[in-house]
Amino acid sequence: MIANPCIEIQTSEAPRPAVPPWFAEVTISVQYLATCGLLDAFGHQVRLLRGRFGRYEPIDFLALLLGYAISGERTLEAFCARVAPFRSAFMALFGRRYCPHRASLSRFLADVDRPCLGAFGTLFQQFSFAAGWTS
């Protein structure tokens, strides 16, 4: 350990993944959505009817897609690899417990129907107009 009144550096041989640089931006964005009530609206108003859904809700997949969009990672596979060590904390930002596997995300996207997309679109439009955004 190197000590300085302003800086303390510790090293270890144990591998520790670094928090991705985009994690802070996701945190700020999600907090904004939660403050505006949009995150809650997504969780309660958007439904997808399908035979076998397991423990996941559309908000779980929206969390992954939002994180992926903000991250700037080149592929969904790269995003999932970067978020894997922090998946519990990542999903907790959205008030969720479990992080779907990327294969589950692919199946979800294949099953998304018009009513589900319409519900997302309606909420975004209501929010954007209320916030003063224009087309």
C-alpha positions in Angstrom: 0.0 0.0 0.0 1.2 3.5 -0.9 -0.1 6.2 1.5 -0.4 9.9 0.8 -2.6 12.4 2.6 -4.7 12.7 -0.6 -4.3 9.3 -2.3 -4.4 5.8 -1.2 -3.6 3.0 -3.6 -4.1 -0.7 -2.9 -3.2 -3.6 -5.1 -4.1 -7.2 -5.1 -3.5 -10.3 -7.3 -7.2 -11.1 -7.1 -9.0 -10.2 -10.3 -11.7 -7.5 -9.8 -13.8 -6.3 -12.6 -13.9 -2.5 -13.1 -17.3 -0.9 -13.1 -18.0 0.1 -16.8 -17.7 3.8 -17.4 -21.2 4.0 -18.7 -22.7 2.6 -15.5 -23.0 6.1 -14.0 -24.9 7.4 -17.0 -27.3 4.5 -16.8 -27.7 5.3 -13.0 -28.5 8.9 -13.7 -30.9 8.1 -16.6 -32.8 5.5 -14.6 -33.1 7.9 -11.6 -34.5 10.5 -13.9 -37.1 8.0 -15.3 -38.0 6.9 -11.8 -38.4 10.5 -10.5 -40.7 11.3 -13.4 -42.8 8.2 -12.7 -42.1 6.7 -16.2 -40.2 3.7 -14.8 -43.1 2.8 -12.5 -45.5 3.3 -15.4 -43.5 0.9 -17.6 -43.5 -1.7 -14.8 -47.3 -1.5 -14.2 -48.8 -0.6 -17.6 -46.8 -2.6 -20.1 -47.7 -6.3 -20.5 -46.8 -9.0 -22.9 -49.1 -12.0 -23.2 -47.1 -15.2 -23.8 -47.3 -18.8 -22.7 -44.2 -19.2 -20.6 -42.6 -16.0 -19.3 -41.0 -17.2 -16.1 -40.0 -14.6 -13.5 -39.4 -11.8 -16.0 -41.5 -8.8 -16.9 -41.2 -6.4 -19.8 -39.4 -3.9 -17.5 -36.6 -6.4 -17.1 -35.9 -6.5 -20.8 -36.4 -2.7 -21.1 -33.7 -2.4 -18.5 -31.3 -4.4 -20.6 -32.2 -2.5 -23.8 -31.8 0.9 -22.1 -28.5 -0.1 -20.6 -27.3 -1.4 -23.9 -28.4 1.8 -25.7 -26.6 4.0 -23.2 -23.5 1.9 -22.9 -22.3 2.3 -26.5 -21.0 -1.3 -26.4 -20.7 -2.6 -30.0 -22.8 -5.7 -29.5 -25.4 -7.0 -27.1 -23.0 -9.8 -26.3 -20.3 -7.3 -25.3 -22.8 -5.4 -23.2 -23.9 -8.5 -21.4 -20.3 -9.5 -20.7 -19.5 -6.1 -19.2 -22.6 -5.9 -17.0 -22.4 -9.6 -15.8 -20.3 -8.9 -12.7 -22.6 -6.1 -11.7 -26.0 -7.5 -12.9 -27.5 -7.5 -9.4 -26.6 -3.8 -8.9 -27.7 -3.0 -12.5 -31.1 -4.6 -12.1 -31.5 -3.0 -8.6 -31.4 0.4 -10.4 -34.7 -0.5 -12.0 -36.1 -2.0 -8.8 -35.8 -5.5 -10.2 -34.1 -8.5 -8.8 -33.2 -10.8 -11.6 -31.3 -10.1 -14.8 -32.5 -12.0 -17.9 -29.9 -13.9 -19.9 -29.3 -12.4 -23.4 -30.9 -15.5 -24.9 -34.1 -14.7 -22.9 -33.9 -11.2 -24.3 -33.8 -12.5 -27.8 -36.8 -14.7 -27.2 -38.6 -11.7 -25.6 -37.9 -9.5 -28.6 -39.2 -12.2 -30.9 -42.5 -12.4 -29.0 -43.1 -8.7 -28.6 -46.6 -8.0 -30.0 -48.3 -4.8 -31.2 -50.2 -4.1 -27.9 -46.9 -4.3 -26.0 -45.1 -2.0 -28.4 -48.1 0.3 -28.4 -48.1 0.5 -24.6 -44.4 1.5 -24.6 -45.0 4.0 -27.4 -48.0 5.6 -25.7 -46.1 6.0 -22.4 -43.1 7.6 -24.2 -45.4 10.0 -26.0 -47.4 10.9 -22.9 -44.1 11.5 -21.0 -42.5 13.5 -23.8 -45.4 15.8 -24.3 -45.8 16.3 -20.6 -42.1 17.1 -20.3 -42.4 19.7 -23.1 -40.6 17.7 -25.8 -41.8 18.2 -29.4 -41.9 15.9 -32.4 
